[in-house]
Amino acid sequence: MLKTMSKNGLNVVVDGFHYLEGPRWYKDALWFVDFYTQGVYRVNEQGVAEKIVHIDQQPSGLGWLPDGRMLVVSMKDRKVLRLENDGELVVHADIWEHCGGHANDMVVAPNGNAYVGNFGFDLMGGADHKDAGLVLVKPDGSSQVVAEGLSFPNGIVISADEKTLIVNELFGNRISQFDIREDGTLGDRRDFASFGALGDEPNLGLRIERAKILPDGLALDAEGAVWIADTLNQRAVRIAEGGEILETIDTAPEGVFAVTLGGEDGKTLFMCAAPDWDEASRKSETKGRMLSTKVTVGHAGTP
């Protein structure tokens, strides 16, 4: 059952988790992952989150092939796994050689092509920032790097016409976009929205300090605007192409780390909330939860 949480019209969908990511609305249900129970979950009609599959090396991005089989990113061993119809979990693609850090978010296009981001560096270990790329995984499991020079690509969507891929750069202070070629590879990077170049600064603390947005999860709406999870800024933000901020939803004192649009009319914004992204703290506490609120413009594109 949904219960009202605050004057902002926020509702708590489920709570008592560690750190939620990868929210998806698929076949009339909300799906998500919890990093530290290592589970992929689906919320049933009674509002209860059921664990669908366990991912030993930590789950992240979710998507579905055209035939309905689920793909899920296995972060720490940098693989994309596939859940077969009989419940067997198999390796769809091993992308270790293409990743500079944990594999992370993913979008699966309607034709089955999957685009996977990665950290680029050891975030939880305190390493210096390094750029990363996007990996294309074809339906046959073959893989290749199709974009480079992105600052922690995290949150990926594909337009309704399947011609454009949009991706957040969490520590880049920008949202980027690419034309999708017929073979699934990507054209040149261009800005969807930029809030100031951060250059090659290796110090992550300085990058965060200088950034106006820290865009994590991403959702596309029917007017061509995107919702981002503005992580440590404790808000969800709706941004038009070009960078105009159209709307903000305050989630303080919690941060919001991923978003999706869903519900029967596509006008429910689901938000993965937690105090922060610190691995030790999130593992030791169950303060992760899913929030929701109604918005005026519905979902578009994939996921």
LOGU-987297 format. One record per residue: x, y, z of N, C-alpha, C, O in turn; residue in three letters. Coordinates in steps of 0.02 Angstrom, whole numbers. Atoms other than C-alpha are relative to their C-alpha. Example, Ala and Ser with C-alpha at 12.3 -4.5 7.8 and 13.67 -1.06 7.14 Angstrom:
REM LOGU-987297
PT/n.X/n.Y/n.Z/ca.X/ca.Y/ca.Z/c.X/c.Y/c.Z/o.X/o.Y/o.Z/aa
PT/45/-59/0/615/-225/390/45/60/0/97/59/33/ALA .
PT/-42/-59/-3/684/-53/357/-39/55/37/-14/110/45/SER .
***
This chain:
REM LOGU-987297
PT/n.X/n.Y/n.Z/ca.X/ca.Y/ca.Z/c.X/c.Y/c.Z/o.X/o.Y/o.Z/aa
PT/42/-60/0/0/0/0/44/63/0/95/65/33/MET .
PT/-35/-63/0/58/177/-38/-23/42/59/-82/44/76/LEU .
PT/19/-43/-55/63/296/108/34/68/-9/92/72/-29/LYS .
PT/-26/-67/10/87/484/103/59/13/46/56/-4/105/THR .
PT/-60/-10/-40/259/537/161/11/73/18/35/87/73/MET .
PT/-16/-70/-15/268/726/150/-46/46/-38/-87/25/-79/SER .
PT/41/-52/32/188/888/95/15/4/-75/-25/33/-112/LYS .
PT/-18/-3/71/277/867/-73/-38/-51/-42/-26/-56/-102/ASN .
PT/37/50/37/157/729/-121/40/-63/-15/25/-99/-62/GLY .
PT/-41/60/8/289/594/-104/-33/-59/37/-60/-51/91/LEU .
PT/25/61/-31/235/416/-67/58/-50/8/105/-49/-31/ASN .
PT/-47/55/-9/335/269/0/-30/-62/-31/-83/-86/-11/VAL .
PT/24/60/35/315/120/-116/22/-62/38/-19/-104/56/VAL .
PT/-28/54/-42/430/-2/-24/59/30/38/90/78/16/VAL .
PT/-58/-23/-38/562/22/110/32/-59/36/11/-116/26/ASP .
PT/-36/53/-36/680/-75/223/53/-34/-41/74/-90/-25/GLY .
PT/-54/28/42/810/-104/87/65/36/15/68/80/58/PHE .
PT/-66/-30/-11/994/-57/77/13/58/-48/22/115/-27/HIS .
PT/-14/-51/50/1023/37/-86/-31/-22/-66/-8/-69/-98/TYR .
PT/38/19/59/901/31/-231/27/34/-62/49/92/-59/LEU .
PT/-21/-26/65/947/56/-413/-41/-34/-55/-81/-79/-42/GLU .
PT/29/33/58/887/12/-589/-75/-6/-1/-100/-58/-23/GLY .
PT/73/8/3/700/49/-572/-24/-3/-71/-1/33/-115/PRO .
PT/30/9/67/599/-7/-722/-74/-15/8/-95/-50/55/ARG .
PT/71/20/3/413/-15/-762/-7/-47/-59/3/-27/-117/TRP .
PT/2/51/52/388/-176/-859/-59/-46/12/-66/-73/67/TYR .
PT/59/44/-4/229/-275/-894/-42/17/62/-58/-27/103/LYS .
PT/46/-25/-51/125/-169/-775/26/-11/71/-14/-18/118/ASP .
PT/-28/9/-67/244/-191/-628/65/39/6/100/51/-43/ALA .
PT/-63/-34/-16/387/-98/-545/52/-51/17/41/-95/59/LEU .
PT/-58/42/-13/555/-185/-547/57/45/24/60/104/8/TRP .
PT/-60/-36/-22/718/-133/-462/50/-50/27/35/-109/35/PHE .
PT/-50/41/-32/878/-200/-388/19/31/67/11/91/78/VAL .
PT/-30/-22/-62/951/-189/-214/72/-25/0/84/-86/2/ASP .
PT/-70/19/4/1141/-186/-221/20/-52/53/52/-102/37/PHE .
PT/-32/35/-56/1174/-261/-50/-41/-57/28/-19/-91/75/TYR .
PT/32/65/-9/1041/-396/-39/11/-41/-64/-11/-98/-69/THR .
PT/-19/33/63/1104/-439/-215/-60/-29/-37/-57/-83/-66/GLN .
PT/62/25/28/927/-455/-277/-30/44/-54/-23/105/-53/GLY .
PT/45/-34/47/817/-410/-425/-70/-11/27/-89/-68/41/VAL .
PT/66/3/-31/642/-371/-361/-55/25/-48/-43/67/-91/TYR .
PT/59/-24/33/468/-349/-432/-54/12/52/-64/-30/96/ARG .
PT/53/-16/-48/327/-264/-337/-65/-30/-25/-87/-15/-81/VAL .
PT/61/34/22/170/-371/-343/-62/43/12/-56/100/36/ASN .
PT/62/-38/-4/-12/-315/-344/-18/18/72/-56/65/84/GLU .
PT/11/-16/-71/-13/-317/-153/49/51/26/47/68/86/GLN .
PT/-49/-50/-21/129/-191/-148/61/-29/34/98/7/67/GLY .
PT/-56/34/-32/256/-320/-88/54/-12/-53/40/-34/-108/VAL .
PT/-56/11/45/429/-328/-167/23/-72/6/47/-94/59/ALA .
PT/-20/70/2/466/-508/-218/69/-6/-32/81/25/-85/GLU .
PT/-66/11/29/645/-563/-250/-5/-50/-57/-27/-107/-46/LYS .
PT/7/42/59/653/-634/-426/63/-41/-12/58/-100/-30/ILE .
PT/-62/37/12/836/-681/-440/56/32/42/55/92/56/VAL .
PT/-58/-22/-40/998/-669/-339/60/7/-46/75/-37/-86/HIS .
PT/-59/-14/40/1153/-591/-419/60/6/47/67/55/82/ILE .
PT/-54/4/-49/1309/-640/-323/46/61/-1/65/86/51/ASP .
PT/-49/-54/7/1421/-501/-391/-32/69/-7/-3/114/-36/GLN .
PT/34/-64/-9/1295/-361/-362/-36/23/-65/-4/36/-115/GLN .
PT/39/-18/59/1154/-316/-484/-3/76/-10/3/114/37/PRO .
PT/11/-70/15/1130/-150/-572/-53/6/-55/-111/-11/-43/SER .
PT/49/-14/52/1048/-107/-739/-41/-60/-21/-16/-117/-21/GLY .
PT/47/51/21/896/-206/-798/-27/15/-69/-30/73/-90/LEU .
PT/35/-8/63/814/-235/-966/-24/-67/-24/-10/-119/6/GLY .
PT/30/62/25/723/-363/-1071/12/-6/-75/6/43/-112/TRP .
PT/-6/15/71/757/-444/-1238/-69/-2/-32/-119/-7/3/LEU .
PT/65/0/33/619/-443/-1369/-43/-61/17/-104/-57/15/PRO .
PT/38/60/-17/569/-620/-1318/-19/-3/74/-48/-52/96/ASP .
PT/21/-4/-70/546/-567/-1136/50/-24/51/38/-19/111/GLY .
PT/-51/20/-49/703/-639/-1059/34/61/29/49/109/-7/ARG .
PT/-28/-58/-35/778/-521/-931/76/-1/-4/108/-54/2/MET .
PT/-71/-11/-7/954/-452/-939/13/41/62/-26/86/78/LEU .
PT/-19/-38/-59/1040/-388/-783/76/6/3/111/-43/-11/VAL .
PT/-72/-11/-8/1211/-312/-756/24/-30/65/-6/-19/118/VAL .
PT/-36/25/-58/1324/-405/-636/62/44/8/109/38/-31/SER .
PT/-46/-56/-3/1432/-262/-574/73/-20/9/116/-1/-31/MET .
PT/-69/8/-22/1587/-328/-491/40/-48/-44/101/-43/-47/LYS .
PT/-36/42/49/1630/-464/-619/-12/24/-71/9/-9/-119/ASP .
PT/6/-36/63/1579/-347/-761/-29/-45/-55/0/-56/-108/ARG .
PT/35/43/47/1456/-462/-847/-72/23/-8/-99/58/35/LYS .
PT/72/-5/8/1282/-453/-919/-28/-71/2/-7/-114/-36/VAL .
PT/29/66/-9/1179/-601/-862/-70/-2/-31/-102/50/-40/LEU .
PT/66/9/32/1021/-672/-941/-39/-52/40/-14/-106/55/ARG .
PT/44/46/-37/876/-754/-849/-42/-38/-51/-85/-9/-84/LEU .
PT/36/42/49/811/-897/-955/-71/-13/24/-88/-2/82/GLU .
PT/70/12/-16/629/-946/-961/-10/-54/53/-60/-55/88/ASN .
PT/4/53/-50/664/-1098/-852/29/21/67/33/-19/114/ASP .
PT/-28/-25/-63/742/-987/-716/75/-5/6/103/17/55/GLY .
PT/-73/6/-2/923/-1027/-758/31/68/-16/10/103/-62/GLU .
PT/-36/-63/11/1041/-878/-746/65/-16/-36/106/-55/-12/LEU .
PT/-58/16/42/1174/-880/-883/36/65/-18/8/119/-12/VAL .
PT/-38/-58/23/1310/-764/-946/-21/18/-71/-16/-23/-117/VAL .
PT/19/-26/66/1246/-659/-1091/61/30/-34/72/22/-94/HIS .
PT/-62/-31/26/1410/-561/-1112/47/13/58/27/35/112/ALA .
PT/-54/-18/-47/1575/-542/-1020/33/62/-29/65/58/-82/ASP .
PT/-25/-63/27/1627/-360/-1042/59/27/42/73/87/40/ILE .
PT/-55/-21/-44/1775/-356/-920/52/42/-37/74/94/-12/TRP .
PT/-53/-34/36/1899/-301/-1053/-19/71/-22/24/111/-38/GLU .
PT/24/-65/22/1792/-150/-1097/-12/49/57/-30/107/45/HIS .
PT/19/-41/-58/1770/-81/-920/60/20/42/104/-21/55/CYS .
PT/-52/-24/-45/1884/25/-811/-19/-4/73/21/13/117/GLY .
PT/25/7/-68/1779/-7/-656/-62/-43/-3/-76/-75/-54/GLY .
PT/61/41/-1/1618/-93/-603/-44/15/-60/-54/73/-77/HIS .
PT/55/-10/47/1492/-120/-742/-59/28/39/-67/15/99/ALA .
PT/50/-36/-39/1340/-17/-699/-68/1/-35/-98/-52/-44/ASN .
PT/68/-4/27/1181/46/-781/-2/-26/-72/50/-32/-105/ASP .
PT/9/29/66/1109/-24/-942/-69/18/-26/-118/21/12/MET .
PT/64/-4/33/971/8/-1067/0/-53/-55/50/-63/-89/VAL .
PT/7/50/52/908/-130/-1181/-51/26/-50/-109/37/-34/VAL .
PT/43/-27/52/838/-65/-1345/-53/-51/-21/-45/-110/-8/ALA .
PT/53/47/22/679/-139/-1419/25/-55/-46/-5/-108/-49/PRO .
PT/-27/52/43/787/-235/-1544/47/-48/36/75/-93/5/ASN .
PT/-42/45/-39/886/-318/-1404/71/23/10/108/-7/48/GLY .
PT/-67/-28/-12/1044/-213/-1416/2/31/71/-44/68/89/ASN .
PT/-8/-27/-68/1105/-171/-1240/60/46/2/112/32/-26/ALA .
PT/-54/-49/-8/1210/-19/-1195/15/4/75/-29/17/116/TYR .
PT/-20/7/-71/1308/-34/-1032/54/50/16/103/58/-21/VAL .
PT/-51/-46/-24/1405/97/-936/42/-33/54/27/-88/77/GLY .
PT/-40/25/-55/1541/73/-806/30/59/39/29/116/15/ASN .
PT/-25/-53/-44/1622/171/-664/61/36/-31/65/97/-26/PHE .
PT/-61/-29/27/1789/198/-752/57/1/49/115/6/29/GLY .
PT/-52/-1/-53/1883/196/-586/-31/-30/63/-90/-44/65/PHE .
PT/22/31/-63/1871/127/-408/-32/54/44/1/83/87/ASP .
PT/36/-52/-37/1739/246/-338/2/-14/75/21/30/114/LEU .
PT/5/14/-71/1716/158/-171/69/-4/34/74/4/95/MET .
PT/-68/3/-28/1905/139/-149/35/67/3/91/72/27/GLY .
PT/-29/-67/-4/1935/326/-166/50/17/-53/91/62/-44/GLY .
PT/-47/-13/53/2031/321/-329/-15/66/-36/-71/92/-30/ALA .
PT/11/-59/41/2054/472/-442/-50/-15/-55/-57/-71/-79/ASP .
PT/48/5/54/1920/505/-571/34/-16/-66/86/12/-83/HIS .
PT/-20/14/69/1944/429/-744/-63/-9/-42/-113/-36/-18/LYS .
PT/57/8/45/1827/436/-892/-11/-73/-17/32/-116/-7/ASP .
PT/20/67/19/1735/282/-954/-36/2/-66/-44/55/-96/ALA .
PT/34/5/63/1643/221/-1106/-66/-37/6/-85/-60/60/GLY .
PT/60/41/5/1483/137/-1162/16/-62/-42/51/-58/-92/LEU .
PT/-10/63/34/1483/-44/-1216/-66/-22/-32/-118/-23/1/VAL .
PT/57/29/35/1363/-111/-1346/5/-76/4/55/-106/-15/LEU .
PT/4/73/-1/1310/-291/-1315/-57/-20/-47/-115/-3/-36/VAL .
PT/50/22/49/1221/-369/-1464/-40/-59/29/-19/-90/78/LYS .
PT/40/56/-25/1083/-499/-1440/36/-67/0/18/-111/39/PRO .
PT/-38/63/-1/1209/-636/-1481/55/-1/52/92/-49/58/ASP .
PT/-50/-2/-54/1319/-580/-1335/66/31/-20/108/42/24/GLY .
PT/-62/-34/20/1457/-500/-1438/-1/72/25/-54/101/34/SER .
PT/-3/-66/-31/1518/-333/-1370/55/42/-30/105/16/-55/SER .
PT/-51/-47/23/1615/-178/-1420/-12/67/34/-68/83/53/GLN .
PT/6/-68/-26/1650/-3/-1353/-26/45/-56/1/46/-111/VAL .
PT/30/-43/51/1540/123/-1445/1/74/19/-21/116/-20/VAL .
PT/-10/-70/-20/1577/284/-1347/53/1/54/58/-45/94/ALA .
PT/-53/-7/-49/1723/346/-1244/1/72/26/-34/115/0/GLU .
PT/-8/-67/-26/1772/496/-1139/-59/27/39/-71/87/41/GLY .
PT/58/-20/-40/1617/498/-1028/18/-3/73/54/-48/95/LEU .
PT/-14/-5/-71/1624/547/-846/-53/-39/40/-105/-12/58/SER .
PT/44/44/-38/1542/400/-756/-69/-4/-31/-118/21/-2/PHE .
PT/65/6/32/1402/360/-879/-49/-40/43/-34/-96/63/PRO .
PT/44/29/-52/1252/321/-770/-70/26/-10/-85/84/4/ASN .
PT/67/-21/19/1071/325/-823/-1/8/-75/28/56/-102/GLY .
PT/-1/2/73/1037/285/-1006/-71/-12/-25/-106/-56/1/ILE .
PT/65/10/30/880/302/-1111/6/3/-76/54/30/-103/VAL .
PT/4/0/73/833/277/-1293/-66/33/-20/-118/17/9/ILE .
PT/59/-37/21/710/392/-1382/-52/-47/-30/-37/-103/-50/SER .
PT/55/41/25/541/329/-1440/10/-23/-72/-12/-77/-91/ALA .
PT/-13/19/70/597/328/-1622/62/-44/-7/80/-63/-63/ASP .
PT/-58/45/-4/749/224/-1570/61/27/-38/105/-11/-57/GLU .
PT/-55/-30/38/867/346/-1656/50/38/43/104/56/19/LYS .
PT/-43/-40/-43/944/435/-1506/10/-35/67/-38/-60/97/THR .
PT/-16/24/-67/1032/375/-1348/21/59/42/63/99/21/LEU .
PT/-15/-53/-47/1040/494/-1200/31/-32/62/6/-82/87/ILE .
PT/-34/29/-57/1159/463/-1055/24/55/48/51/106/26/VAL .
PT/-27/-45/-51/1199/553/-892/75/-10/6/102/-65/-4/ASN .
PT/-69/4/-22/1378/593/-846/1/24/72/3/84/86/GLU .
PT/10/-15/-70/1369/584/-658/49/51/27/30/97/64/LEU .
PT/-51/-47/-24/1533/675/-625/24/47/-56/79/74/-52/PHE .
PT/-18/-43/56/1534/773/-788/-40/63/-5/-27/106/-48/GLY .
PT/42/-60/-2/1402/904/-747/-39/10/-65/-54/65/-86/ASN .
PT/35/-6/64/1312/862/-908/-37/-65/-15/-25/-118/14/ARG .
PT/37/56/29/1192/748/-1000/18/-1/-74/13/51/-107/ILE .
PT/-23/6/69/1253/685/-1169/-48/-40/-42/-90/-77/-15/SER .
PT/41/39/44/1169/613/-1321/38/-19/-63/87/13/-82/GLN .
PT/-32/28/59/1215/512/-1475/-53/-23/-49/-106/-47/-29/PHE .
PT/40/34/50/1135/462/-1638/16/-74/1/74/-94/10/ASP .
PT/-9/72/4/1109/274/-1648/0/-20/-73/-49/-10/-109/ILE .
PT/-5/22/70/1169/204/-1813/-38/-66/-10/-57/-99/38/ARG .
PT/39/60/16/1082/60/-1902/32/-63/29/-3/-111/45/GLU .
PT/-34/59/-26/1215/-62/-1841/5/0/76/36/-44/106/ASP .
PT/-1/-4/-73/1190/-8/-1660/56/41/29/54/58/88/GLY .
PT/-54/-42/-24/1350/91/-1646/-26/72/6/-80/88/-17/THR .
PT/21/-68/-15/1343/274/-1593/40/51/-40/98/40/-55/LEU .
PT/-34/-56/32/1385/436/-1682/39/41/51/54/17/106/GLY .
PT/-39/-43/-44/1479/581/-1605/-41/25/58/-102/35/53/ASP .
PT/33/-28/-60/1438/643/-1430/-19/73/-12/18/110/-43/ARG .
PT/20/-70/-1/1341/805/-1415/-39/12/65/-65/-35/95/ARG .
PT/35/-16/-62/1263/895/-1268/-75/-8/-7/-105/15/-56/ASP .
PT/72/-7/-11/1085/863/-1215/-9/60/47/-52/102/35/PHE .
PT/-1/-57/-46/1117/982/-1070/68/2/34/91/-49/59/ALA .
PT/-64/-8/-33/1281/1050/-1002/-3/58/48/-30/111/33/SER .
PT/1/-51/-52/1306/1149/-842/70/24/17/82/49/72/PHE .
PT/-68/-24/-10/1491/1189/-863/51/-56/-3/43/-107/32/GLY .
PT/-51/51/9/1644/1090/-915/43/-7/63/62/42/94/ALA .
PT/-42/15/-58/1743/1006/-776/69/-23/-20/113/-34/22/LEU .
PT/-66/17/26/1889/957/-887/27/-66/25/-11/-113/38/GLY .
PT/-34/62/-19/2015/826/-836/16/-3/75/57/-44/96/ASP .
PT/-12/-1/-73/2011/865/-649/-6/-71/29/-60/-101/24/GLU .
PT/3/68/-26/2056/699/-564/-30/-6/70/-52/-60/90/PRO .
PT/25/2/-69/1999/748/-388/-76/-2/0/-108/46/-21/ASN .
PT/72/8/3/1823/683/-368/-36/50/44/-90/75/25/LEU .
PT/31/-49/-44/1784/798/-223/-6/68/-33/-58/101/-26/GLY .
PT/3/-64/35/1826/951/-328/-51/-2/-57/-86/47/-69/LEU .
PT/49/6/53/1722/886/-473/-71/8/28/-113/43/0/ARG .
PT/66/-4/-31/1572/865/-358/-14/71/24/-69/96/14/ILE .
PT/8/-68/-25/1600/1036/-279/-17/50/-55/-56/96/-45/GLU .
PT/8/-48/55/1604/1123/-448/-62/-14/-43/-81/28/-84/ARG .
PT/56/20/43/1455/1032/-525/-66/30/24/-77/36/84/ALA .
PT/67/-24/-16/1280/1104/-531/-49/-59/6/-95/-57/47/LYS .
PT/41/61/-4/1202/933/-561/45/-60/8/102/-60/-16/ILE .
PT/-34/64/-7/1255/757/-512/-49/-53/-25/-81/-88/15/LEU .
PT/55/39/28/1144/659/-632/14/-75/0/61/-99/-31/PRO .
PT/-6/73/-5/1121/475/-593/-53/-31/-45/-46/-30/-106/ASP .
PT/52/31/40/962/386/-650/-33/48/-48/-29/109/-39/GLY .
PT/26/-41/55/871/448/-805/-65/-29/-25/-73/-90/-31/LEU .
PT/63/20/31/695/443/-876/-20/52/-51/-10/112/-40/ALA .
PT/20/-44/55/627/517/-1037/-76/7/-1/-112/-43/9/LEU .
PT/72/-8/3/454/593/-1054/-24/19/-70/17/29/-116/ASP .
PT/31/-7/66/334/623/-1198/10/69/-30/-6/79/-89/ALA .
PT/-16/-65/28/386/805/-1218/75/7/-16/97/61/-35/GLU .
PT/-71/-1/16/569/759/-1244/45/25/56/105/32/46/GLY .
PT/-40/-19/-58/625/816/-1072/20/-63/38/-8/-117/27/ALA .
PT/-22/57/-40/716/703/-950/-7/17/74/0/74/95/VAL .
PT/-6/-3/-73/702/671/-765/66/-31/19/83/-84/-5/TRP .
PT/-62/29/-27/867/645/-676/-6/-8/76/-42/29/109/ILE .
PT/-11/6/-72/908/583/-503/61/42/17/117/23/1/ALA .
PT/-56/-47/-15/1014/728/-439/29/-17/68/32/25/113/ASP .
PT/-32/34/-56/1097/616/-308/9/40/64/-39/50/101/THR .
PT/-15/-32/-64/1183/711/-168/-33/68/7/-34/97/62/LEU .
PT/38/-62/-4/1083/868/-211/-71/-12/24/-111/35/31/ASN .
PT/62/19/-34/933/775/-140/-63/25/-37/-107/56/-7/GLN .
PT/58/-21/40/811/806/-281/-3/-40/-64/47/-67/-88/ARG .
PT/9/21/69/739/741/-442/-13/63/-41/-47/108/-18/ALA .
PT/4/-61/40/751/868/-583/-23/-17/-71/2/-65/-101/VAL .
PT/22/7/70/659/883/-749/35/54/-41/32/113/-26/ARG .
PT/-43/-44/40/772/958/-883/-19/-6/-73/-26/-61/-99/ILE .
PT/12/-1/71/733/1010/-1061/66/-4/-38/119/14/-11/ALA .
PT/-59/-2/42/855/983/-1203/25/72/-6/-15/117/-21/GLU .
PT/-28/-66/-3/972/1132/-1195/17/22/70/57/68/80/GLY .
PT/-20/-12/-69/978/1134/-1005/-48/38/44/-34/48/103/GLY .
PT/47/-36/-43/825/1229/-944/-29/-48/52/-53/-102/35/GLU .
PT/29/40/-54/771/1161/-775/-74/17/5/-92/74/19/ILE .
PT/72/-10/5/582/1139/-787/-35/-12/66/-87/19/80/LEU .
PT/35/20/-62/539/1062/-619/49/-35/46/95/-69/22/GLU .
PT/-40/37/-49/619/998/-460/-45/-30/53/-96/-1/71/THR .
PT/35/33/-55/558/877/-328/50/-12/55/99/-48/46/ILE .
PT/-46/3/-57/643/893/-160/-10/-65/38/-66/-82/57/ASP .
PT/3/62/-39/684/729/-72/39/4/64/47/-46/99/THR .
PT/-40/-9/-61/789/801/70/-40/-24/61/-100/-15/64/ALA .
PT/-73/7/-7/856/738/187/31/-59/-38/90/-73/-30/PRO .
PT/-26/56/38/874/588/71/25/22/-68/0/70/-97/GLU .
PT/-19/-7/70/968/581/-92/-43/-44/-43/-73/-92/-19/GLY .
PT/35/43/48/887/509/-247/51/-22/-53/87/19/-80/VAL .
PT/-55/29/38/995/392/-351/-21/-35/-64/22/-56/-102/PHE .
PT/25/26/63/886/325/-491/-74/16/-6/-108/23/45/ALA .
PT/70/-17/11/718/365/-570/-26/-39/-60/12/-60/-103/VAL .
PT/33/24/60/593/293/-692/-71/25/0/-99/41/52/THR .
PT/70/-17/8/422/339/-759/-40/-63/-14/-19/-105/-55/LEU .
PT/42/59/10/284/210/-749/-70/10/26/-96/66/25/GLY .
PT/70/-2/-19/114/169/-681/-44/-10/-61/-20/-10/-118/GLY .
PT/46/15/54/-41/137/-785/1/52/-55/-6/36/-114/GLU .
PT/0/-54/49/-32/307/-870/70/27/-15/77/76/-52/ASP .
PT/-69/-22/11/158/324/-868/18/64/35/70/93/22/GLY .
PT/-10/-64/-32/143/476/-755/18/-5/75/9/42/113/LYS .
PT/-27/8/-67/212/405/-593/75/0/-4/105/-41/-40/THR .
PT/-73/-2/-3/392/453/-558/22/-39/61/6/-20/118/LEU .
PT/-28/41/-54/478/319/-454/72/22/12/110/33/-35/PHE .
PT/-65/-26/-19/634/372/-359/32/-45/53/2/-59/105/MET .
PT/-38/41/-48/765/263/-273/36/47/48/79/85/27/CYS .
PT/-25/-47/-50/809/354/-112/43/-35/52/30/-92/71/ALA .
PT/-45/25/-53/948/330/17/37/60/28/37/113/-2/ALA .
PT/-38/-56/-28/1055/439/131/60/21/-43/75/81/-47/PRO .
PT/-61/-14/40/1209/426/17/17/-62/-39/-22/-110/-39/ASP .
PT/-20/59/38/1304/305/-95/58/-36/33/88/-80/1/TRP .
PT/-57/31/-33/1438/253/32/-13/-74/11/-61/-93/44/ASP .
PT/12/72/-1/1457/65/17/-4/-28/71/-49/-67/86/GLU .
PT/0/28/-68/1500/28/199/-64/19/38/-93/-22/72/ALA .
PT/60/-22/-35/1356/132/266/-62/-33/-26/-105/-54/12/SER .
PT/60/29/30/1228/65/144/-5/-75/14/-60/-101/21/ARG .
PT/2/71/-17/1278/-115/178/-24/-12/71/-58/-61/85/LYS .
PT/13/11/-71/1259/-92/365/-69/25/23/-90/10/78/SER .
PT/64/-29/-19/1091/-1/363/-53/-18/-51/-38/-34/-109/GLU .
PT/56/12/46/919/-30/287/-42/63/-6/-100/66/14/THR .
PT/33/-65/8/876/149/244/-16/15/-73/-37/70/-90/LYS .
PT/18/-9/70/851/124/57/-73/-12/-10/-102/-59/17/GLY .
PT/72/10/14/675/144/-8/-18/30/-67/20/68/-98/ARG .
PT/26/-25/63/571/180/-161/-55/51/14/-104/36/49/MET .
PT/51/-52/-6/474/343/-168/-35/8/-67/-10/-14/-119/LEU .
PT/34/-16/62/346/398/-296/-39/64/7/-56/86/62/SER .
PT/43/-58/3/250/551/-350/-30/4/-69/-4/-26/-116/THR .
PT/33/-8/64/132/599/-490/30/60/-37/45/112/-6/LYS .
PT/-23/-54/43/194/706/-635/-51/10/-56/-97/-30/-64/VAL .
PT/51/-18/49/101/788/-779/13/-27/-69/-34/-33/-110/THR .
PT/-17/25/66/194/719/-930/23/-72/6/64/-88/48/VAL .
PT/-13/71/-7/202/533/-960/64/-24/-32/101/14/-63/GLY .
PT/-60/35/23/338/411/-1006/7/-2/-76/-43/-1/-111/HIS .
PT/-14/13/71/420/394/-1176/65/-39/-5/107/-37/41/ALA .
PT/-62/34/13/557/287/-1250/12/-62/41/-34/-92/67/GLY .
PT/-22/60/-35/656/147/-1168/55/18/49/99/56/29/THR .
PT/52/44/-29/661/98/-1028/-63/40/17/-112/11/42/PRO .
***
